[in-house]
């Protein structure tokens, strides 16, 4: 469910406590401090996807602290990815002081205590991602991690524009697109981190944009049981070997990526009350599985539950 909060509708004397209760507590789990409460303003737009949430926040300057006590009391286990649009963040975390300016990114492990000063008229996009999902796409140089990516880095501008578009138009995107864009953004950010921590070459921006288009096409064709690497290659008028090479650079094959997308879409449909009357066989067919028994076997292998048990536990 999408959420929009605007403090302009809240009485002035209640704005700071409202921001603490409905933004600081729920989104990140921090304690905020405002030096001029009578002048404080803020707004937040948020929409969830299955493994996290997209968030866009704007506010007057303030302090936000995530303490060890906050971390111990938190039920969440997540990473945050900030993309700064306006203002400046000054962060003390992991024995480092980081300054995040417009266009920069911050990748932050919420298991780390931190103190953050938001300076000026601040606006940023924040992606909150469950740890398990985060680690499927991003490989970190150490266990706990806080890292700034400069706006001048290759791909940073592309990712920033993508995030701005997503948070401008998410109300119109189906849930499956939220998941797809989440995977794409994490894959691209992983390349930025790798570029900062090694001398290995990275794939060109053009190649990533092309791979993004291929993945989007695949996501639109998951109900097509005849979807194959050759059919995908023919659609883009390239060789199937080149398609395989693009996916191999990400550590998977085209076939395995397609199967994963089919299973994740099926899991999403099985967990929706609006599809409770739809048979499991019909859901399997709508996700491109010809054989219901093959679907059940693949689903159990991925989720350690039969489709029927998964539906029972998630609806």
KEFITOR-251055 format. One line per 3 residues: number of its first residue (from 1); for each residue x, y, z of N, C-alpha, C, CB. Coordinates in steps of 0.1 Angstrom, whole numbers. Atoms other than C-alpha are relative to their C-alpha. Glycine has a CB too. Example, Ala and Ser with C-alpha at 12.3 -4.5 7.8 and 13.67 -1.06 7.14 Angstrom:
REM residues 2
1	9/-12/0/123/-45/78/9/12/0/-10/0/12  -9/-11/0/137/-11/71/-8/11/8/4/5/-14
END
This chain:
REM residues 315
1	8/-12/0/0/0/0/9/13/0/-10/0/12  -8/-12/1/14/34/-10/-4/9/12/-3/7/-13  2/-10/-11/18/60/18/5/13/-4/7/-6/13
4	-5/-13/1/21/97/16/-3/8/12/-7/7/-13  1/-8/-12/27/120/45/5/14/-3/9/-6/12  -4/-14/3/28/158/43/-3/8/13/-8/6/-12
7	1/-7/-13/35/178/75/-8/13/-1/13/2/6  7/-12/2/18/208/60/-15/-1/6/-1/5/-14  13/3/-5/-15/192/72/0/-2/15/-6/-12/-8
10	-2/3/-14/-2/187/107/2/13/8/11/-10/3  -2/-13/-8/-4/215/134/15/1/3/-8/-1/13  -14/-2/-1/30/231/138/6/-6/12/3/15/0
13	-6/5/-12/36/221/174/0/-16/0/-8/5/12  0/15/0/29/184/165/9/-6/-11/-14/-5/-2  -7/5/12/51/181/134/12/-8/3/5/12/-9
16	-12/8/-3/83/169/150/-3/-14/5/9/8/10  4/13/-5/66/142/170/-6/-9/-10/-9/2/12  6/7/11/46/132/140/10/-6/-9/-10/9/-8
19	-11/5/8/78/129/119/7/-11/7/9/11/-3  -7/11/-7/94/108/146/-8/-13/0/2/5/15  9/11/-1/64/85/149/-2/-7/-13/-13/3/6
22	5/5/12/55/80/113/11/-1/-11/-12/7/-5  -11/1/9/88/84/95/12/-6/6/3/14/-6  -12/5/-6/118/80/117/-1/-14/7/5/10/11
25	2/13/-6/104/51/137/-3/-12/-10/-11/0/10  4/11/9/88/31/109/9/-3/-12/-14/4/-6  -8/3/11/111/36/80/14/-5/3/2/13/-8
28	-14/4/-2/146/34/95/2/-4/15/9/12/-3  -3/2/-14/144/33/133/11/9/5/3/-15/2  -10/-10/-5/162/65/143/-7/9/10/7/7/-11
31	5/-11/-8/158/92/169/4/13/-6/5/-1/15  -3/-13/7/155/127/154/0/11/10/-10/2/-11  -1/-12/-8/164/160/169/-1/12/-9/13/0/8
34	2/-11/8/152/193/155/4/13/8/-14/1/-6  -4/-12/-7/168/226/165/-10/11/0/14/5/-5  10/-10/1/140/248/153/-14/-6/-4/3/11/-11
37	13/8/2/107/228/157/-11/9/-7/-5/-5/13  10/-9/5/85/258/148/1/2/-15/-1/13/6  -3/-2/14/101/259/113/1/-13/-7/12/8/-2
40	-3/13/7/102/222/106/-12/-4/-10/1/-11/11  9/4/10/85/208/75/5/-14/-5/-2/10/-11  -4/13/6/86/174/57/-11/-7/-7/6/-9/11
43	10/8/7/69/150/34/7/-13/-4/-5/7/-13  -5/13/4/74/113/26/-10/-7/-9/4/-8/13  8/9/8/61/91/-2/7/-14/1/-1/5/-15
46	-6/14/-1/66/53/2/-9/-10/-6/2/-3/15  8/11/5/55/22/-16/8/-13/2/-4/2/-15  -8/12/-3/65/-14/-7/1/-8/-13/-7/-8/11
49	0/12/9/77/-42/-29/4/-12/8/10/2/-12  0/12/-8/81/-78/-18/13/-1/9/0/-12/-9  -12/1/-7/117/-74/-6/5/14/5/11/-6/-8
52	-4/-13/-5/117/-38/5/-10/11/-3/14/4/-6  9/-11/3/103/-3/-2/8/11/-7/-6/5/12  -5/-12/6/109/27/-24/-5/12/9/-5/2/-15
55	4/-11/-9/108/60/-4/7/13/-6/5/-2/15  -5/-13/4/112/97/-13/-4/10/11/-6/4/-14  3/-9/-11/116/122/15/6/14/-2/7/-6/13
58	-5/-13/0/120/159/18/-3/6/14/-7/9/-12  2/-6/-13/124/179/50/10/11/2/2/-11/11  -9/-10/-5/140/208/68/12/-8/7/-6/10/10
61	-11/6/-6/174/201/83/-2/-5/14/12/10/1  1/5/-14/177/180/115/10/-11/2/-15/-6/2  -9/10/-3/197/153/132/-8/-13/1/8/3/13
64	7/14/-1/189/115/130/11/-9/5/-6/-4/-13  -10/10/-6/207/89/152/-6/-14/1/5/6/14  4/14/-1/205/51/150/10/-6/10/1/-7/-13
67	-8/4/-11/219/38/183/1/-15/1/-5/5/13  -1/14/-3/230/3/194/-13/-5/6/11/-4/9  13/4/-6/198/2/215/-11/-1/-11/-4/10/11
70	10/0/11/177/10/184/2/-13/-8/1/12/-8  -3/12/8/194/-18/165/-4/-13/7/15/0/-4  4/12/-7/189/-43/192/-15/-2/1/5/0/15
73	14/1/-1/152/-35/194/-7/-1/-14/-6/12/6  6/0/13/147/-36/156/-3/-14/-4/9/7/-10  3/13/6/129/-65/140/5/-2/-14/-15/-2/1
76	-5/0/14/142/-56/106/14/-3/-1/-3/14/-7  -14/3/3/174/-67/90/2/5/-14/4/-15/2  1/-6/13/181/-44/61/12/9/-3/-13/7/-1
79	-9/-10/5/203/-22/40/-8/12/-5/9/-6/-11  6/-12/5/195/14/30/9/5/-11/-2/10/10  -7/-6/11/205/29/-3/-6/14/-2/-1/-8/-14
82	5/-13/2/203/67/-4/5/6/-13/6/9/12  -4/-8/11/204/89/-35/-4/14/3/-6/-5/-14  3/-13/-5/207/125/-26/-4/9/-12/13/6/6
85	6/-9/10/186/150/-46/3/15/3/-15/-2/-2  -2/-13/-4/189/182/-26/6/0/14/-13/8/0  -6/-1/-14/208/194/5/12/-9/1/-11/-3/10
88	-12/7/-3/236/176/22/-2/-9/12/12/9/2  0/9/-11/240/146/45/14/-1/6/-5/-15/-3  -13/2/-6/269/145/70/-2/-11/10/4/13/8
91	3/13/-7/272/110/85/13/-5/7/-5/-11/-10  -11/7/-8/294/95/112/-4/-14/1/2/7/14  3/15/0/294/57/107/13/-8/-2/-11/-3/-10
94	-11/9/2/319/29/110/13/7/0/-2/-7/-14  -13/-7/-2/347/52/122/3/9/-11/11/-10/3  -3/-9/11/343/74/92/-10/11/0/-1/-8/-14
97	9/-12/2/328/108/84/-2/1/-15/5/13/7  3/0/15/310/108/50/-9/12/-3/-7/-13/-4  9/-11/4/295/138/32/-6/-4/-13/9/13/-2
100	8/4/12/267/130/7/-6/12/-6/-10/-10/5  5/-12/7/260/158/-18/-10/-4/-11/12/8/-6  9/3/11/234/160/-46/6/-8/-11/-6/13/-5
103	-5/9/11/239/132/-71/8/-12/6/9/7/-9  -8/11/-6/259/110/-46/-10/-11/5/8/6/12  7/12/-6/248/76/-33/7/-4/14/0/-12/-9
106	-5/6/-12/252/61/2/-6/-14/1/-3/9/12  5/14/-3/250/23/7/3/-2/15/7/-10/-9  -2/1/-14/245/17/44/-7/-12/6/-6/13/7
109	5/11/-7/241/-14/65/-6/5/13/12/-10/3  7/-5/-12/215/-7/92/4/-7/12/-15/-2/-3  -6/6/-12/233/-30/116/11/8/6/5/-14/-3
112	-10/-9/-5/258/-2/120/-6/12/7/9/5/-11  5/-12/-6/251/26/145/5/12/-8/6/2/15  -4/-11/7/253/60/129/-7/13/5/-3/-1/-15
115	6/-13/-2/247/97/134/0/8/-13/8/8/12  2/-7/13/234/118/105/-5/14/2/-9/-8/-9  5/-13/0/230/155/101/-5/3/-14/11/11/4
118	6/-4/13/206/166/73/1/15/0/-14/-5/-1  -3/-14/1/217/201/62/-7/7/-11/15/2/-1  7/-8/10/195/226/44/-13/-6/-3/9/1/-13
121	13/6/5/164/218/24/4/-13/-7/-7/10/-11  -5/13/3/170/181/21/-11/-8/-7/5/-8/12  8/9/7/155/157/-4/8/-12/-5/-8/6/-12
124	-7/12/5/166/121/-11/-10/-11/-2/11/-4/10  7/12/2/154/88/-24/7/-11/9/0/-4/-15  -5/10/-9/158/59/0/-6/-14/-4/-2/3/15
127	4/14/3/156/22/-10/3/-8/12/6/-6/-13  -2/9/-12/151/-1/20/-1/-14/-5/-11/3/11  -1/13/6/161/-36/11/3/-10/10/11/0/-11
130	-3/11/-9/160/-68/31/14/-6/-3/-11/-11/-1  -14/5/1/194/-82/38/2/-11/-10/6/-3/14  -1/11/8/189/-115/21/-1/3/-15/-10/-11/4
133	2/-4/14/176/-99/-11/12/9/-5/-13/8/-2  -11/-8/3/204/-73/-10/12/-8/-4/3/9/12  -12/8/3/231/-99/-9/-1/-9/-12/3/-9/12
136	1/7/13/217/-117/-39/6/7/-12/-15/-3/-3  -4/-8/11/228/-88/-60/13/8/3/-11/10/-4  -11/-8/-4/255/-69/-41/10/-8/8/-5/13/7
139	-11/7/-7/288/-84/-30/9/10/7/8/-9/-10  -7/-10/-7/305/-64/-3/14/-4/4/-8/3/13  -14/3/-3/342/-61/5/2/-4/15/8/11/-3
142	-1/5/-14/335/-67/43/-14/-2/5/7/11/8  12/4/-6/308/-79/66/-10/11/1/2/-7/13  9/-12/-2/293/-45/76/6/11/-8/0/4/15
145	-4/-9/11/294/-17/52/-7/13/-1/-2/-8/-13  6/-13/3/288/20/47/10/7/-10/-1/9/13  -8/-5/11/300/35/15/-6/11/-8/4/-12/-9
148	4/-11/9/297/67/-5/4/-3/-14/5/13/5  -4/0/14/296/67/-43/-2/14/-6/-9/-11/-8  0/-14/5/304/100/-59/-8/0/-13/14/4/-3
151	9/-2/11/280/114/-85/8/-1/-14/-7/13/1  -8/0/13/309/115/-111/3/-15/-4/13/7/2  -4/13/3/313/77/-110/-8/-5/-12/-3/-10/12
154	7/5/11/303/58/-142/-13/-7/5/9/-10/-8  14/6/-2/266/47/-142/-7/7/11/2/-14/4  7/-6/-11/258/69/-112/-11/9/-5/10/9/9
157	10/-8/6/239/94/-134/-12/-8/-5/6/9/-10  11/9/5/220/66/-151/-9/-5/11/7/-11/-8  8/6/-11/209/50/-118/-8/11/6/10/-7/10
160	7/-11/-6/200/84/-104/-13/4/-8/9/12/2  12/-4/8/177/92/-133/-10/-11/1/5/2/-15  9/11/-1/162/57/-131/-8/1/13/7/-13/-1
163	7/-1/-13/154/62/-94/-10/11/0/10/1/11  9/-11/1/139/96/-100/-12/-3/-8/7/12/-6  11/4/8/117/82/-127/-9/-10/8/4/-6/-13
166	8/10/-7/106/53/-105/-8/6/11/9/-11/6  7/-7/-12/97/75/-75/-9/11/-5/10/5/10  10/-10/5/78/99/-98/-12/-7/-6/7/8/-11
169	11/7/7/57/72/-115/-5/-13/7/4/-2/-14  3/13/-5/54/43/-91/-14/-3/2/7/-1/14  14/3/-2/17/48/-85/-6/-7/-12/-7/13/3
172	5/6/12/13/36/-121/6/-13/-4/2/10/-12  -7/12/3/36/7/-120/-6/-12/7/15/1/5  5/12/-6/23/-29/-114/11/-5/10/-4/-11/-10
175	-9/6/-10/39/-48/-85/12/-7/-6/-7/-9/10  -11/8/6/59/-70/-108/11/9/-5/-5/-8/-12  -9/-9/5/76/-39/-122/9/5/12/-6/12/-7
178	-7/-5/-12/86/-27/-87/12/-10/3/-9/1/13  -10/10/-3/105/-60/-81/11/0/-11/-7/-14/0  -10/0/11/121/-59/-116/10/12/1/-8/0/-13
181	-9/-12/-1/134/-23/-111/9/-1/12/-9/12/1  -8/3/-12/146/-33/-76/12/-8/-3/-8/-6/11  -11/9/4/167/-61/-91/10/8/-9/-5/-12/-7
184	-8/-7/10/180/-39/-119/9/11/7/-8/7/-10  -7/-10/-8/190/-10/-95/11/-6/8/-9/8/8  -11/7/-8/209/-34/-72/11/-5/-8/-7/-11/9
187	-10/5/8/227/-50/-100/9/11/-5/-6/-7/-13  -8/-12/4/239/-16/-113/8/5/11/-9/10/-6  -7/-6/-12/249/-4/-78/12/-10/3/-9/1/12
190	-11/9/-2/270/-36/-74/11/3/-9/-5/-15/-2  -11/-3/9/290/-26/-105/7/13/5/-6/2/-14  -6/-12/-6/296/8/-89/9/-3/11/-10/10/4
193	-8/4/-12/309/-8/-57/12/-7/-5/-8/-9/9  -11/8/5/331/-32/-77/10/9/-6/-5/-10/-10  -9/-9/7/345/-3/-97/9/8/10/-8/10/-9
196	-7/-7/-11/355/14/-64/10/-8/7/-10/7/9  -8/8/-8/371/-16/-49/9/-10/-7/-8/-8/9  -9/9/8/390/-33/-77/4/7/-13/-7/-14/-3
199	-5/-6/13/408/-26/-110/-6/-8/-11/15/0/0  6/8/11/387/-51/-129/-9/9/-9/-8/-12/5  9/-8/9/369/-37/-160/-14/-3/3/4/-3/-14
202	14/1/-1/332/-31/-159/-6/1/-14/-6/11/10  7/0/13/307/-36/-187/-4/15/-3/-12/-9/0  4/-14/4/299/-4/-206/-14/4/4/3/2/-15
205	14/-5/-3/269/17/-198/-10/-4/-11/0/16/0  9/4/11/255/9/-233/-5/-15/3/7/1/-13  3/14/-2/257/-28/-224/-11/-2/11/12/-8/3
208	9/2/-11/239/-24/-191/-14/5/-4/5/8/12  13/-5/4/211/-3/-207/-6/-11/-9/1/13/-8  5/11/8/207/-31/-233/-5/-12/8/11/-4/-10
211	4/11/-8/206/-58/-207/-13/3/8/11/-4/10  12/-4/-7/180/-38/-188/-12/-2/-9/2/15/4  11/1/9/158/-37/-219/-3/-15/-3/4/6/-14
214	2/15/2/163/-75/-224/-8/-5/12/13/-7/-2  7/5/-12/152/-82/-188/-14/5/0/8/5/13  14/-5/0/122/-59/-191/-8/-7/-11/0/15/-4
217	7/7/10/112/-77/-223/-4/-14/5/8/-1/-13  3/13/-5/115/-111/-206/-11/1/10/13/-5/7  10/-2/-10/94/-98/-177/-14/1/-6/3/11/9
220	12/-2/6/67/-89/-201/-5/-12/-7/0/12/-10  4/12/7/67/-123/-217/0/-13/8/10/-2/-11  -1/12/-9/67/-147/-187/-11/-9/-2/1/5/14
223	12/10/2/33/-161/-197/2/-7/-13/-13/8/-1  -3/7/12/49/-172/-230/8/-12/2/7/10/-10  -7/12/-4/58/-208/-225/11/-3/-11/-10/-12/0
226	-10/2/10/79/-207/-257/11/10/0/-6/1/-14  -11/-10/-2/102/-180/-244/13/-8/2/-3/9/12  -13/6/-1/138/-192/-250/11/10/-4/0/-12/-10
229	-11/-9/3/172/-176/-254/0/3/-15/13/-6/4  0/-3/14/169/-180/-292/-12/10/-4/-2/-13/-8  12/-9/2/134/-163/-292/4/14/4/-13/-5/6
232	-4/-13/-5/148/-135/-271/10/7/-9/6/-1/15  -10/-5/9/178/-131/-293/-6/5/-13/11/-10/-3  6/-4/12/156/-130/-324/-8/13/1/-10/-11/-5
235	8/-12/-2/134/-103/-309/9/13/-1/-7/0/14  -9/-12/0/165/-80/-304/10/-1/-12/8/0/13  -8/1/12/181/-92/-337/15/-1/4/-2/12/-9
238	-14/3/-3/213/-104/-320/1/-15/1/3/7/14  -2/15/-1/228/-139/-316/-3/-4/15/15/-3/-3  3/5/-13/217/-161/-287/13/-2/8/-7/-14/-1
241	-13/1/-7/254/-165/-278/3/13/7/11/-3/-9  -2/-13/-6/256/-128/-271/-10/2/12/-2/12/-11  10/-1/-12/224/-129/-249/6/-8/11/-14/-6/-5
244	-6/8/-11/240/-158/-229/12/7/6/4/-14/-6  -12/-7/-5/272/-138/-226/-3/11/10/9/6/-11  4/-11/-9/254/-108/-211/-4/-5/14/-12/7/-6
247	4/6/-13/238/-130/-184/11/-7/7/-12/-9/-3  -11/7/-6/269/-150/-178/9/10/8/9/-7/-10  -8/-10/-7/286/-117/-168/-6/3/14/1/13/-8
250	6/-2/-13/261/-115/-139/-1/-13/8/-14/5/-2  -1/12/-7/268/-151/-129/-12/-9/-1/1/3/15  11/9/2/237/-168/-143/-2/-2/-15/-13/5/7
253	3/2/14/223/-182/-175/-14/7/-3/-1/-15/-3  13/-6/4/193/-168/-195/-11/-9/6/-1/1/-15  10/10/-4/174/-200/-187/-3/1/15/4/-14/-4
256	1/0/-14/180/-198/-150/-7/13/5/13/-2/8  6/-13/-4/171/-161/-148/-15/0/-4/7/12/-8  14/1/4/138/-167/-167/-8/-9/10/-1/-6/-15
259	6/9/-9/130/-196/-144/-3/7/13/8/-13/2  1/-8/-13/136/-174/-113/-11/10/-1/13/7/3  11/-10/2/113/-147/-127/-13/-6/0/3/9/-13
262	13/7/0/86/-172/-134/-5/-4/14/1/-12/-10  3/4/-14/88/-186/-99/-4/11/9/11/-8/5  3/-12/-9/88/-152/-82/-14/6/-4/11/10/-2
265	13/-5/3/58/-141/-102/-11/-10/5/-1/1/-16  9/10/-5/40/-174/-93/-2/2/15/4/-14/-4  1/-1/-14/48/-169/-57/-8/13/4/15/1/7
268	7/-13/-2/35/-133/-59/-15/-2/-1/5/11/-9  14/2/3/2/-145/-74/-6/-9/11/-2/-6/-13  5/9/-10/-1/-173/-48/-3/7/13/9/-12/2
271	1/-7/-12/2/-148/-20/-11/11/0/13/5/4  10/-11/1/-25/-124/-32/-14/-6/2/1/6/-14  14/4/-2/-60/-127/-19/-9/1/-12/-6/8/12
274	8/-2/12/-73/-114/-52/1/-12/-10/4/13/-7  -2/12/9/-61/-147/-69/-3/-13/8/14/0/-5  2/12/-8/-73/-171/-42/-9/-10/-7/-6/4/13
277	9/9/7/-100/-185/-65/7/-6/-13/-12/8/-4  -7/5/12/-75/-191/-93/8/-13/4/10/11/-6  -7/13/-3/-62/-227/-94/15/1/-1/-6/-11/-8
280	-15/1/1/-25/-235/-89/4/-3/-14/5/-10/10  -3/3/13/-25/-250/-123/-1/12/-10/-9/-12/-6  2/-12/8/-39/-218/-139/11/10/3/-13/6/3
283	-11/-9/-3/-13/-198/-121/13/-4/-6/2/2/16  -12/6/6/15/-221/-133/0/3/-15/1/-15/2  1/-2/14/2/-218/-169/2/15/-3/-13/-5/-5
286	-1/-14/2/0/-180/-166/14/5/2/-9/8/9  -14/-4/-2/36/-179/-156/10/-7/-9/5/-3/15  -8/6/11/48/-199/-186/4/-14/2/12/8/-2
289	-3/14/-2/49/-234/-171/-9/-9/-8/0/-3/15  9/10/7/36/-261/-195/-5/-11/9/8/-5/-12  2/12/-8/38/-289/-170/-2/3/15/11/-10/-2
292	2/-3/-14/22/-285/-135/9/-7/9/-14/-3/3  -8/8/-9/43/-312/-120/15/6/0/1/-15/-5  -13/-6/1/75/-295/-133/0/13/8/4/3/-15
295	2/-12/-8/62/-262/-118/1/-3/15/-13/7/-3  0/4/-14/56/-279/-84/14/-4/5/-10/-11/3  -13/5/-3/90/-295/-84/10/12/1/6/-10/-10
298	-9/-12/0/108/-262/-93/-3/10/11/-1/7/-14  5/-9/-11/87/-242/-68/5/-5/13/-15/1/0  -4/6/-12/95/-266/-40/15/2/2/-4/-15/1
301	-14/-1/0/132/-265/-49/4/14/5/6/-3/-13  -3/-14/-3/132/-227/-46/-5/5/14/-5/10/-11  6/-5/-12/109/-221/-17/-1/-10/12/-14/6/-3
304	1/11/-10/111/-254/3/-14/-2/4/9/4/12  14/2/-3/73/-255/2/-7/-4/-13/-6/12/7  8/2/12/48/-269/-22/-8/13/-3/-10/-12/2
307	8/-12/3/27/-242/-41/-12/1/9/-4/0/-14  12/0/-9/-3/-253/-20/3/5/14/-7/-14/0  -4/-4/-13/15/-249/13/4/15/0/11/-9/5
310	-4/-14/1/30/-216/2/-12/9/0/9/3/-12  12/-8/0/-4/-202/-6/-7/0/14/-10/-6/-11  7/1/-13/-19/-214/27/7/8/10/0/-15/5
313	-7/-8/-10/9/-197/47/1/15/-3/14/-6/1  -2/-14/4/9/-164/27/-12/7/-4/10/0/-11  12/-7/3/-27/-156/22/-9/1/12/-8/-6/-12
END
